[in-house]
Amino acid sequence: MAHIALEAAPHAHKDAPRISFVSLGCPKALVDSERIVTRLRAEGYELTRSHDGADLVIVNTCGFLDSAKAESLSAIGDALAENGKVVVTGCMGAEPEQIRAVHPGVLAVTGPQQYESVLAAVHAAVPPRHDPFLDLVPEQGIKLTPRHYAYLKISEGCNNRCTFCIIPKLRGDLVSRPLGEVMREAERLVKAGVKELLVISQDTSAYGVDIKYAPSLWREKERQARFYDLAEALGELGAWVRLHYVYPYPHVDRVMELMAAGTVLPYLDIPFQHANPDVLRRMRRPASQEKTLARVQAWRAAVPDLTLRSTFIVGFPGETEAEFEDLLGFLSEAELDRVGCFKFEPVAGAPANDIAPPVPEEVKAERYDRLMRLQQTVSARRLKRKVGTRQQVIIDSVTPAGAFGRTKGDAPEIDGRVRVASRRPLRVGEIATVKIEAADAYDLVGTAVGF
Ligand code: SF4
């Protein structure tokens, strides 16, 4: 869970209204934060690192799990104690009474993607000081992520109804952005120096379904708002393009062409959540009837260096030992590169809670350990295959202990990293060729070559 406080801009005006911004939650929430911040900067607000001394604090909350709600409430409490003027937005803002019950002193509570309401609340509390000559917004907006990668949100909401999830209740049905609009944003980001675009949404493979794949013109070609067409267009920008939250539908097969051609990264983040058909049915997962193992094998045949990342839930209500063992069997055969695992947590309001008897906590914990132990050996085996190869590595940070970066198979924050030794200083954001010398279950070590 990212918790980000923003740095003040170096050219901050001493009399400009100052906002402290806390962004909690997933990458999707981070994109919302970026949009709000971009607008605030455009209106002449400055951002400050601490609540103390700011004119107002905005807290972008996460309401996905109870633990995230608790973290959001505590961040709001801190902001009230340190500053007193607090506007709350984000997922938890969809349930304002929960926030007001604990913190009646907040100025305003707005829901996810309600940018205009957030701005209105800020204007009411701290009117903008407009100076069109001084308050220029960089072309790419103000980003909360490092400059060299950016999240690109292609839609809001979700048409699925997975029984463990309340996101559709909070965020509504799928609303896809027109392809031309997404591409213009992506192009602006790349022009501004972004080297890696991380495509996100609740269900990336469903892109365009709600707008009936409406075509738009981009680079003199009419393109439909479809998963493949968008991936193809993004691949023309020359940046790394990484696809997240994709489901294993048949139409996903076609992006293998783009990965094999090298225009889209050979990486897919597919939240399978389980492998047993009965559990998937109880979860009401999209694409639960697909022959996933065969599909994974066909993808690997087409793109041998494909990295597959996924997440799984253990201890879903009613999960039997045999169903869990099915999942372990799938993991052994599918040999996914990266796997995250969660113990089922009953989110208030999710239908899954009443579907079947809960799995006892100690059984959940035991299954979690078994899954992670198995996956560690699989991940280590997969990663070891990289030892001795040369990999393109995007440098994320340079520290006294060395430079750290990621291969095309590693997404920021969730996957592994590469510690890179180098004779010449490396710069954050550059893509270096690195000879890989060692690997463990998560990370790689190598030396920059070729200069
Ligand atoms: S796909 Fe399922 S888990 Fe993901 S947001 Fe939609 S309903 Fe929730």
Boltz pocket constraint, residues with backbone or C-beta under 6 A from the ligand:
constraints:
  - pocket:
      binder: B
      contacts: [[A, 158], [A, 159], [A, 160], [A, 161], [A, 162], [A, 165], [A, 166], [A, 167], [A, 168], [A, 202], [A, 203], [A, 284], [A, 286]]
      max_distance: 6.0
